[in-house]
Amino acid sequence: MRTSKYIILGCLLLVGATSCKKWLDVNTDPSSPNNESAALQNRLPWIEHFYQYTSGVSNYRAAAQAGVYYSTNGTSGNQLSTTWTVNTGNTTPYQTWFVEVASNLNDLYDAAKKQNAYHYMAAADVFHALGFMEMLDLYGEMPYTQALTKNPSPGFDDGKAIYNGCMAKLNEAISLFNKPQDATVTALATGDLWSAGNVDKWIKLCWGLKARYMLKLSKKADLYNPDSILYCLSKGPQSNADNTVGPGFNNSTVVDYLISDPVVTNGNFDYAAFGSTQRLTQYYVDKLTNMRGSGVVDPRMTKIVPASMANVKLDGSGRISSYTWLRGIGVDVHGTATRLVKGGSASITSVTYSTKNDSIRYKITNATDRQNFINDQMAYGRTFRVRNDTVVVIYPTGTYYINSPNYLLAGDTVYVNLRSSAIATSGITAQGPLDVSWYQQTAAFNAGVVASTGSFQVRPVSDQEILTYHEMCFIKAEVYLRKNDGANAKTAYLAGIQAHMDMMQAKLTSWQAAGYTATNPDMAPMKASDISAYMTSAAVAQGNPTMSDVMLQKYLAMGCSIENWNDMRRFNYSVGNVGSFGVVYPAFQRSPLFSGTALYTGSGASDPRYWPRRWSLPNTLELNYNITNALALNPHATDPNIWSMPVWWDCATDAEYNGYLSK
């Protein structure tokens, strides 16, 4: 493993010169800060920021595996969500974790220790646990005990050692946060982006993380302890006021030195909504429109599922005068996937803005397909003409359309992508910081024709959720169901749904007050009456919930989060062979376009190796520079089917886990 130490010092100089935000305007050190002089309050916000970046890419790609996102990016997202054919490791999370975060944790801890700055020491411990546990979730075995030493070829540790080490760090963090700091010591508030120095919130974060991590052991009869989890939950977040989030901003054009993404935006945005390749799946959208087969539309739907403008009319000055909103639909990846089967796994096509009356000629030799296509044009009210087997469609000025003569693609405008705009990346100079909608080109912006309103979790100004009260509620509901306590499970289940509604509503209200809704109605609050009606509807279990009820509401609320993939692994996806809970994620199957037979070698769905279980280590890092140590612990580290090998916590026993390593 090769890491670049002291990266943050370079960032301090960069941002001190560009001054993109108060908490990143850190030019308070000497003009040439070094590892000894960099102040604690300057280190911490950068560690928080770069952890958000690491978790952003992990969240997005893991959520694609969990069926939340579809992507046309054939080198990462599509291979994770659709074909399951990834042939290399996912390098970015590993690289950004070690280069930008982990390599600075010992320095923060040691510098804080010299000053008796216990709370900064504790914060370093928290990030140690957050990052290494995430790496365990993704990659399984990796360097741990020697990872942050001067050893250029550190040895590998197994999952159990990494897990226990992370839990020990959280225990130490709780102890350190409970120690009072001397008044002369740098206060945590001066360098804390996440919680403004609120030590109580940090302590609750630690206890909440312990509950989250203990839940990973649900398959292990000898280690899973429901009462310990409930104890941790009693010490963790008790309301949305205790949520730990990383704020996102749209007030800077500074981009990251390593990846060239905006510095101050939400890390989830940087991957799920930076470009035009990501969309929600039908599997996920169905939870917002048909939870429990109810047909009830969730009030969160219009805040999460993006929309674009359709049926646009322009006035004499070229500005929009009338339009309707076209709410996007999810891409059917896990069902029959009819559209993808016809066009190809990555064939969903992004829109083009018509700056004049554009005509497209579609040659459709199949009579049934041709008539269906004609019927669609009539339904949309478009002007068209037919001659033999060719249909010519006119797309008027101000229209978003698919600029291709392939008729299979013409309807792709319904798959509205998740893209949002940040001033650092939009390419439209006049688009100010309070307009985060996406416009396909400058002409569309000048006309006011929105191509996507974006999605709640993944806008540049969205909060990045590190640990939330609603997650704690759903964990509590699951634990109570495992204890056969349906009444308490119901209380926690309902509290989790309500907490997520309330969290969203608070953010939407703040966006409205800030002025974002002038151009984007999807950023406005929900109707209180709609929330109340939903809570008493058939979409929500009114009696004791099933495990599927709990986990699907958690799945909906967590969205862009690695925890959805972690949960799916714990319940073996849609197999229904965990306890007596039945199928927890119904209809989650391999895509009809699945082609990853070399990676997922299980003989059937009940075989653990039928499903995605981990990522391969990055070829350009561990498998090039530290291959001897990687193979010493796991001889199968380079095998194609490493992708289906369970990590430690995904095994019922150590013997099962060691069996995978030694076979």
matplotlib code that plots the C-alpha trace (Angstrom):
import matplotlib.pyplot as plt

x = [0.0, 1.3, -0.1, 0.9, 1.2, 0.4, -1.9, -4.0, -1.2, -1.3, -5.0, -4.5, -2.4, -4.7, -7.8, -6.2, -5.5, -8.9, -11.1, -14.2, -16.0, -15.4, -14.7, -12.3, -10.6, -7.9, -4.9, -4.2, -1.0, 2.3, 2.5, 4.2, 2.6, 4.2, 3.1, 4.2, 2.6, -0.7, -3.4, -5.9, -8.8, -7.4, -7.0, -10.4, -12.7, -10.6, -10.7, -14.5, -14.7, -12.5, -14.3, -17.6, -16.0, -14.9, -18.3, -20.0, -18.5, -18.9, -22.6, -23.4, -21.7, -23.0, -26.5, -26.2, -25.5, -28.5, -30.8, -31.3, -29.5, -29.1, -26.2, -25.2, -21.5, -20.3, -17.0, -18.6, -22.2, -23.8, -21.5, -22.6, -26.3, -27.1, -24.7, -22.7, -19.5, -17.0, -13.5, -11.4, -11.5, -13.3, -10.2, -11.6, -13.0, -9.8, -7.5, -9.4, -9.7, -6.0, -4.5, -6.8, -8.1, -6.4, -2.9, -3.7, -5.4, -2.3, -1.0, -4.3, -4.3, -0.7, -0.8, -4.0, -2.4, 0.5, -2.0, -4.4, -7.0, -9.0, -11.9, -9.7, -8.1, -11.6, -12.6, -9.6, -10.8, -14.3, -12.9, -10.6, -13.8, -15.9, -13.3, -11.9, -15.3, -16.4, -13.3, -14.1, -17.7, -16.3, -13.1, -12.9, -9.3, -6.9, -4.0, -5.1, -2.8, 0.2, -1.8, -0.9, 2.7, 5.9, 5.9, 5.6, 4.3, 1.9, 0.5, -3.1, -5.7, -8.8, -12.3, -12.6, -9.5, -10.6, -14.1, -12.7, -10.2, -12.9, -15.1, -12.2, -11.6, -15.2, -14.9, -11.9, -13.6, -16.5, -14.1, -12.1, -15.2, -16.3, -13.1, -13.3, -10.7, -8.8, -10.1, -6.7, -7.0, -8.3, -12.1, -13.6, -16.1, -13.3, -12.7, -15.8, -17.8, -20.3, -21.6, -20.2, -18.3, -21.3, -19.6, -22.9, -23.7, -20.3, -20.9, -24.3, -22.7, -20.2, -23.0, -25.1, -22.2, -21.7, -25.3, -25.0, -21.8, -23.2, -26.2, -23.8, -23.3, -26.9, -25.9, -23.6, -25.4, -22.3, -21.8, -25.2, -26.5, -29.8, -29.8, -26.4, -27.6, -30.7, -28.4, -26.3, -29.4, -30.5, -27.2, -27.3, -29.5, -32.9, -34.3, -33.4, -31.7, -29.0, -28.4, -24.8, -24.7, -22.0, -23.4, -23.3, -22.7, -22.9, -20.8, -17.4, -15.7, -12.7, -12.3, -10.4, -6.7, -7.0, -10.4, -11.3, -14.8, -16.2, -14.7, -17.7, -20.6, -22.3, -20.1, -23.1, -23.7, -20.2, -21.0, -24.7, -25.7, -22.6, -23.1, -25.9, -25.5, -27.4, -31.1, -33.3, -34.4, -38.0, -37.3, -36.6, -39.2, -41.8, -41.2, -42.4, -45.5, -46.6, -45.2, -46.8, -48.7, -50.9, -50.8, -50.3, -48.0, -45.6, -45.4, -41.6, -41.8, -41.8, -38.8, -36.8, -37.8, -36.7, -38.8, -38.2, -40.2, -42.3, -44.9, -43.0, -44.2, -41.8, -42.8, -41.6, -38.5, -37.5, -38.5, -40.7, -44.4, -46.1, -45.1, -46.0, -43.8, -42.8, -42.1, -39.4, -39.9, -37.4, -35.4, -36.5, -33.3, -34.5, -37.8, -38.4, -36.2, -37.9, -36.4, -32.9, -33.2, -34.1, -31.5, -28.6, -27.6, -26.3, -28.5, -30.7, -29.9, -29.8, -31.8, -30.8, -32.4, -34.0, -32.9, -35.0, -37.7, -35.8, -37.0, -35.9, -36.6, -37.3, -37.3, -39.4, -39.9, -41.9, -45.5, -46.5, -43.6, -44.4, -48.0, -47.1, -44.6, -47.2, -49.6, -47.0, -46.5, -50.3, -50.5, -47.7, -49.4, -46.4, -46.5, -45.4, -45.9, -45.7, -44.4, -44.2, -42.0, -40.6, -42.1, -40.8, -41.3, -41.0, -39.5, -40.3, -37.9, -37.7, -38.2, -36.0, -35.8, -33.5, -31.3, -31.1, -32.9, -33.2, -36.9, -36.1, -34.5, -37.1, -39.0, -36.0, -37.1, -39.2, -36.1, -35.2, -31.6, -30.5, -28.2, -28.0, -25.8, -23.1, -21.5, -18.2, -19.3, -22.5, -20.6, -23.3, -21.8, -25.1, -26.5, -26.3, -25.8, -29.6, -30.4, -29.2, -31.5, -29.9, -30.2, -28.8, -27.2, -26.9, -29.8, -32.1, -31.0, -31.7, -35.1, -35.7, -36.4, -35.3, -33.9, -33.9, -35.0, -32.6, -33.1, -33.3, -30.2, -27.8, -28.0, -24.8, -26.6, -28.0, -26.8, -24.7, -26.1, -23.5, -25.8, -29.4, -32.2, -34.4, -31.7, -31.6, -35.3, -35.2, -32.4, -34.5, -37.5, -35.4, -33.9, -37.3, -38.6, -35.7, -36.8, -40.4, -41.6, -44.0, -45.5, -42.1, -41.1, -44.2, -43.5, -39.9, -40.9, -43.5, -41.0, -38.5, -40.8, -42.0, -38.4, -37.4, -40.4, -39.6, -35.9, -36.8, -39.4, -36.9, -34.4, -37.1, -38.3, -34.8, -34.3, -37.6, -36.5, -33.1, -34.8, -34.1, -37.7, -38.0, -36.7, -37.2, -40.6, -39.2, -37.2, -40.3, -41.8, -44.4, -48.0, -48.5, -51.8, -50.1, -47.7, -50.5, -52.5, -49.6, -48.9, -52.4, -52.5, -52.1, -48.5, -47.6, -48.3, -51.0, -50.6, -47.3, -44.9, -43.1, -39.3, -39.9, -42.0, -39.3, -36.4, -38.1, -39.0, -35.4, -34.3, -36.4, -35.1, -31.4, -31.3, -27.8, -26.1, -23.8, -26.0, -28.7, -26.2, -25.0, -28.6, -29.3, -26.3, -27.4, -30.8, -29.4, -31.2, -34.5, -33.7, -35.9, -33.7, -32.7, -34.7, -38.4, -38.7, -39.4, -38.4, -37.3, -36.5, -39.2, -38.5, -34.9, -33.3, -30.4, -31.1, -32.1, -28.9, -26.7, -23.5, -21.2, -21.0, -17.3, -17.8, -20.9, -20.4, -23.1, -25.2, -28.5, -30.0, -29.6, -25.8, -24.1, -21.8, -24.7, -24.8, -22.5, -20.7, -17.6, -15.4, -12.1, -9.1, -7.9, -5.6, -3.6, -2.9, -2.8, -2.8, 0.2, 2.2, 1.3, 0.2, 2.4, 0.7, -2.8, -2.4, -0.7, -4.0, -6.5, -5.1, -8.2, -7.7, -7.1, -9.7, -12.5, -15.1, -13.7, -16.8, -19.0, -16.9, -18.6, -16.7, -16.3, -19.5, -21.5, -20.6, -22.4, -19.1, -15.4, -15.1, -17.3, -15.3, -11.9, -13.2, -13.7, -10.2, -8.6, -10.6]
y = [0.0, 3.5, 6.6, 10.2, 11.7, 15.2, 15.9, 18.1, 20.6, 21.2, 21.7, 24.3, 26.4, 26.0, 26.9, 29.6, 31.3, 30.8, 31.3, 29.3, 29.1, 30.3, 26.8, 26.1, 29.6, 28.2, 30.5, 31.0, 29.0, 30.4, 30.9, 27.6, 25.2, 21.9, 18.8, 20.2, 23.6, 22.8, 23.7, 21.1, 23.3, 23.4, 19.6, 18.5, 20.2, 18.8, 15.3, 15.7, 16.9, 14.2, 11.5, 12.8, 12.5, 8.9, 7.9, 9.7, 7.4, 4.3, 5.3, 5.8, 2.6, 0.4, 1.8, 0.9, -2.7, -2.5, -1.5, 2.2, 3.6, 2.7, 4.1, 4.2, 4.5, 1.2, 1.2, 1.4, 2.1, 0.0, -3.0, -2.8, -2.2, -4.1, -6.5, -7.4, -7.6, -5.4, -6.6, -4.3, -3.0, 0.2, 2.3, 5.7, 5.0, 3.2, 5.9, 8.8, 7.1, 6.4, 9.4, 12.1, 10.9, 7.9, 9.2, 12.3, 10.6, 9.7, 13.2, 14.7, 12.3, 12.9, 16.6, 16.8, 14.5, 16.9, 19.6, 17.4, 18.3, 15.2, 16.0, 16.2, 12.9, 11.5, 12.8, 11.1, 7.8, 8.3, 8.8, 5.7, 3.7, 5.2, 4.7, 1.4, -0.1, 1.2, -0.4, -3.7, -3.5, -3.0, -4.9, -7.4, -8.2, -5.2, -3.6, -2.4, -2.8, -1.7, 0.4, 3.8, 3.0, 3.7, 0.2, 0.6, -3.0, -3.4, -6.8, -7.6, -8.2, -10.3, -8.8, -9.8, -7.9, -4.8, -4.9, -5.3, -2.5, -0.1, -0.9, -0.3, 3.1, 4.1, 3.0, 5.2, 8.1, 8.0, 8.0, 11.0, 13.0, 12.6, 14.2, 17.9, 20.0, 22.8, 26.3, 27.0, 24.1, 24.6, 24.1, 21.5, 24.1, 26.1, 23.2, 21.1, 21.4, 18.7, 19.5, 22.9, 21.4, 19.8, 17.1, 15.5, 15.0, 13.4, 11.0, 10.1, 9.5, 7.1, 5.1, 5.1, 3.8, 1.1, 0.1, 0.1, -2.0, -4.5, -5.0, -6.3, -9.3, -10.4, -13.7, -14.6, -16.5, -16.3, -12.5, -10.9, -9.3, -7.5, -6.1, -4.5, -2.9, -1.5, -0.2, 1.6, 3.0, 4.4, 6.4, 7.4, 9.9, 10.4, 12.9, 14.6, 17.3, 14.6, 13.8, 14.1, 15.4, 17.0, 20.3, 20.9, 24.3, 25.9, 29.0, 28.1, 27.2, 25.5, 21.9, 19.1, 18.7, 14.9, 14.3, 17.8, 17.7, 20.7, 21.1, 22.3, 20.2, 17.2, 14.1, 12.1, 14.7, 14.4, 10.8, 10.3, 13.7, 15.4, 14.0, 12.8, 9.1, 8.3, 7.5, 5.9, 2.3, 1.2, -1.1, 2.0, 4.3, 1.5, 2.0, 5.6, 4.8, 1.4, 0.4, -2.8, -3.0, -0.1, 2.1, 5.0, 7.8, 8.8, 12.6, 12.2, 11.0, 14.4, 15.4, 12.3, 11.4, 14.2, 15.9, 17.8, 20.3, 19.1, 20.5, 23.8, 26.9, 29.9, 33.5, 36.0, 36.7, 33.0, 32.6, 29.8, 30.8, 27.5, 23.9, 20.8, 18.8, 15.4, 13.3, 10.7, 7.0, 4.4, 2.2, -1.4, -3.2, -6.1, -7.0, -7.8, -4.9, -4.7, -1.4, -2.4, -5.9, -4.2, -1.5, -2.7, -2.5, 1.0, 2.4, 4.8, 8.1, 11.6, 14.5, 17.2, 20.7, 21.8, 25.3, 25.2, 23.0, 19.7, 16.7, 13.1, 10.3, 7.0, 3.9, 1.2, -1.9, -3.8, -2.8, -3.3, -1.3, 1.4, 1.7, 1.8, 4.6, 6.5, 6.1, 7.5, 10.6, 11.2, 10.9, 13.5, 15.8, 15.9, 16.8, 13.8, 12.3, 8.7, 7.5, 3.7, 2.4, 5.8, 8.2, 11.8, 13.6, 17.4, 18.5, 22.2, 24.8, 24.5, 20.7, 18.1, 15.1, 12.2, 13.2, 9.8, 8.1, 4.9, 4.8, 2.5, 5.5, 8.1, 7.5, 7.9, 11.4, 9.7, 8.5, 11.9, 11.7, 12.8, 15.6, 18.8, 21.8, 23.5, 26.8, 25.0, 22.6, 23.8, 25.6, 28.2, 31.4, 33.1, 30.3, 31.5, 29.6, 29.5, 27.6, 24.0, 22.6, 21.1, 22.7, 20.7, 23.7, 27.5, 28.0, 26.0, 28.0, 31.2, 30.0, 28.7, 25.1, 22.7, 19.3, 17.9, 19.1, 16.7, 14.5, 15.3, 13.5, 14.2, 17.9, 20.0, 21.7, 18.5, 17.4, 14.3, 12.0, 10.4, 9.1, 9.9, 9.3, 7.6, 4.9, 4.4, 3.9, 1.3, -0.6, -0.6, -2.0, -4.7, -5.7, -5.8, -8.1, -10.4, -10.4, -11.3, -8.0, -6.8, -3.9, -2.2, -2.9, -1.1, 1.9, 2.2, 1.5, 4.3, 6.6, 5.9, 6.8, 10.0, 11.0, 10.7, 12.8, 15.4, 15.5, 16.0, 18.6, 20.7, 20.7, 21.5, 24.4, 25.8, 25.6, 27.5, 30.2, 30.5, 31.0, 27.7, 27.1, 30.1, 27.8, 24.4, 23.5, 20.0, 21.8, 23.2, 21.5, 18.7, 19.3, 18.4, 16.8, 14.5, 13.3, 12.6, 10.8, 8.7, 7.6, 6.2, 4.7, 1.1, 2.0, 1.8, -1.2, -0.3, -3.5, -5.0, -4.7, -7.6, -7.5, -6.6, -3.6, -2.4, -2.9, -1.5, 1.7, 1.8, 1.2, 4.0, 6.4, 5.5, 5.8, 6.8, 4.8, 1.9, 0.6, -0.5, -2.9, -4.0, -4.8, -6.7, -8.9, -9.6, -10.8, -12.6, -10.3, -11.9, -15.5, -15.5, -18.0, -15.7, -16.7, -16.9, -13.4, -14.6, -12.6, -9.2, -7.6, -9.1, -9.1, -8.1, -10.4, -10.4, -8.3, -10.1, -8.5, -10.2, -11.5, -11.8, -15.6, -15.5, -13.2, -14.7, -18.5, -19.7, -22.5, -20.8, -17.9, -19.7, -20.1, -17.0, -16.8, -16.1, -12.5, -9.4, -9.8, -7.5, -5.5, -6.6, -4.8, -2.0, -3.4, -0.1, -0.2, -3.3, -5.9, -4.1, -2.9, -5.2, -8.4, -10.7, -9.6, -9.7, -13.3, -14.4, -13.8, -14.5, -16.7, -15.8, -12.1, -12.0, -14.5, -13.2, -14.5, -12.6, -10.4, -13.1, -14.0, -12.9, -10.6, -11.6, -10.1, -11.7, -15.2, -17.1, -18.3, -17.8, -21.3, -20.4, -17.2, -19.0, -21.7, -19.1, -17.8, -21.3, -23.2]
z = [0.0, -0.9, 0.8, 0.6, 4.1, 5.1, 2.1, 4.3, 4.7, 1.0, 1.2, 3.9, 1.7, -1.3, 0.5, 2.6, -0.7, -2.2, 0.9, -0.2, 3.2, 6.7, 8.0, 5.2, 5.4, 7.5, 6.7, 10.4, 10.5, 9.3, 5.6, 5.2, 7.7, 8.4, 10.2, 13.5, 13.1, 11.6, 14.1, 15.4, 14.3, 10.8, 10.5, 11.7, 9.1, 6.3, 7.7, 8.0, 4.4, 2.9, 4.9, 3.3, -0.1, 0.7, 2.0, -0.9, -3.5, -1.2, -0.6, -4.3, -5.6, -2.7, -3.2, -6.9, -5.9, -3.5, -6.3, -5.5, -8.6, -12.2, -14.2, -17.8, -16.7, -18.0, -16.0, -12.5, -11.8, -14.6, -13.8, -10.2, -10.7, -13.9, -15.4, -12.3, -14.4, -12.5, -13.5, -11.3, -7.8, -6.9, -6.3, -5.3, -1.8, -0.9, -2.3, -0.8, 2.6, 2.9, 1.1, 2.4, 5.7, 7.4, 6.7, 8.9, 11.8, 13.8, 13.3, 14.6, 17.6, 18.5, 18.2, 20.3, 22.9, 23.4, 24.3, 26.3, 23.7, 24.5, 22.2, 19.1, 20.1, 20.4, 17.0, 15.5, 17.0, 15.6, 12.1, 12.5, 13.2, 10.5, 7.8, 8.6, 9.2, 5.8, 4.2, 6.0, 4.6, 1.1, 0.8, 3.7, 4.6, 4.3, 6.2, 9.6, 12.5, 10.3, 7.9, 9.4, 10.3, 8.4, 6.9, 3.1, 2.8, 5.8, 6.7, 6.2, 9.0, 8.9, 9.3, 13.0, 13.9, 12.0, 13.6, 17.1, 16.5, 15.4, 18.3, 20.7, 19.1, 19.7, 23.3, 23.7, 22.0, 24.4, 27.3, 25.8, 25.0, 28.6, 29.9, 30.4, 28.4, 30.1, 29.1, 27.5, 25.1, 21.6, 21.8, 19.5, 18.3, 16.5, 14.1, 14.0, 10.7, 11.6, 15.1, 16.0, 18.9, 20.6, 22.6, 23.5, 19.9, 19.3, 22.2, 20.8, 17.4, 19.0, 20.7, 17.5, 15.5, 18.1, 17.6, 13.8, 13.9, 16.5, 14.2, 11.5, 13.7, 13.3, 11.7, 14.5, 17.3, 19.6, 19.2, 18.3, 21.5, 21.1, 24.6, 24.1, 20.9, 22.7, 25.4, 22.8, 21.2, 24.6, 24.7, 21.0, 19.1, 20.7, 18.1, 14.9, 16.9, 17.6, 13.9, 12.7, 9.2, 7.0, 5.5, 1.7, 0.2, -3.3, -2.7, -4.1, -7.4, -5.7, -6.7, -5.1, -6.0, -6.4, -8.1, -9.3, -7.8, -5.9, -2.4, -0.4, -1.9, -0.4, -1.1, -2.3, -5.0, -6.3, -7.4, -7.6, -9.2, -10.6, -14.1, -16.3, -16.1, -12.8, -12.4, -9.8, -10.3, -10.6, -7.6, -5.4, -6.9, -6.2, -2.5, -2.9, -5.0, -4.0, -0.6, 0.7, -2.6, -1.4, -4.5, -2.1, -3.3, -0.5, 0.1, -0.1, -3.7, -5.4, -3.2, -4.1, -7.7, -10.0, -12.7, -15.9, -17.8, -20.7, -23.1, -23.0, -24.8, -25.3, -25.5, -28.1, -26.0, -25.9, -22.3, -21.0, -20.9, -20.1, -19.3, -17.3, -15.0, -16.2, -13.1, -13.8, -13.6, -12.3, -14.7, -14.5, -13.8, -11.5, -13.2, -16.8, -17.8, -21.2, -22.2, -21.3, -22.9, -26.2, -26.1, -24.0, -20.3, -20.5, -23.3, -21.4, -23.1, -21.8, -23.2, -25.7, -25.6, -28.9, -29.9, -33.0, -34.4, -34.8, -36.7, -36.2, -38.7, -37.1, -39.4, -37.7, -39.7, -37.1, -37.6, -34.0, -32.7, -35.3, -34.3, -30.6, -31.3, -33.3, -30.4, -28.0, -30.2, -30.3, -26.5, -26.2, -28.7, -30.9, -34.6, -36.8, -40.2, -41.4, -44.7, -45.2, -42.3, -41.3, -38.7, -38.7, -35.4, -34.9, -31.6, -31.2, -29.8, -26.0, -26.0, -24.3, -26.5, -27.4, -30.3, -31.9, -34.9, -32.8, -31.9, -28.9, -27.2, -28.0, -24.8, -22.5, -21.5, -18.9, -17.1, -15.6, -14.4, -10.9, -12.0, -10.0, -10.7, -8.6, -9.5, -9.7, -12.3, -14.2, -16.9, -17.0, -15.6, -15.0, -12.9, -9.4, -6.1, -5.4, -8.5, -8.3, -11.0, -14.1, -17.5, -20.4, -22.0, -21.6, -24.1, -21.9, -18.8, -20.7, -21.5, -18.0, -19.1, -16.3, -17.3, -13.8, -10.4, -8.7, -5.6, -1.9, -0.7, -3.5, -4.3, -3.8, -0.9, 0.7, 4.1, 4.0, 6.6, 8.8, 11.5, 12.0, 14.5, 11.9, 11.3, 15.1, 15.1, 12.4, 14.1, 17.3, 15.3, 13.8, 17.2, 18.8, 16.0, 16.6, 20.3, 19.2, 20.7, 18.0, 20.0, 20.7, 17.1, 15.8, 18.0, 16.7, 13.1, 13.2, 14.9, 12.2, 9.4, 11.2, 12.0, 8.4, 7.3, 9.9, 9.0, 5.3, 6.2, 8.2, 5.4, 2.8, 5.0, 5.2, 1.5, 0.9, 3.4, 1.5, -1.8, -3.7, -4.4, -6.7, -9.5, -8.0, -6.4, -5.4, -2.8, -1.1, 2.0, 1.9, 2.9, 6.6, 5.7, 3.2, 5.8, 8.3, 5.7, 4.7, 8.3, 8.6, 5.1, 3.9, 2.9, 6.6, 8.7, 11.1, 13.1, 14.1, 11.2, 9.5, 9.1, 5.5, 6.5, 8.7, 6.3, 3.2, 5.1, 6.2, 2.7, 1.4, 4.1, 3.9, 0.1, -0.9, 1.9, 2.1, 5.0, 2.5, 0.9, 4.4, 5.3, 2.1, 2.8, 6.3, 5.1, 2.0, -0.4, -1.5, -0.5, 2.7, 4.6, 7.6, 10.7, 10.3, 8.7, 5.2, 2.1, 3.3, 0.0, -2.4, -6.1, -5.8, -8.4, -10.8, -13.8, -17.0, -18.3, -15.7, -17.2, -14.2, -14.1, -13.3, -10.3, -8.7, -8.8, -6.4, -7.8, -6.8, -4.8, -1.5, -2.1, -0.5, -3.6, -5.9, -4.6, -4.3, -1.0, -1.3, -3.7, -5.1, -3.7, -6.0, -8.7, -8.8, -5.1, -2.9, -5.8, -7.4, -4.5, -1.6, -3.3, -1.2, 2.0, 0.4, -0.7, 2.6, 4.4, 1.6, -1.2, -3.3, -3.2, -6.9, -7.9, -10.2, -7.8, -4.8, -5.4, -4.0, -1.0, 2.3, 4.6, 8.3, 9.7, 6.8, 8.1, 10.9, 12.4, 12.3, 10.9, 7.9, 7.3, 7.6, 5.3, 2.5, 3.1, 3.0, 0.3]

ax = plt.figure().add_subplot(projection="3d")
ax.plot(x, y, z, "-o")
ax.set_aspect("equal")
plt.show()
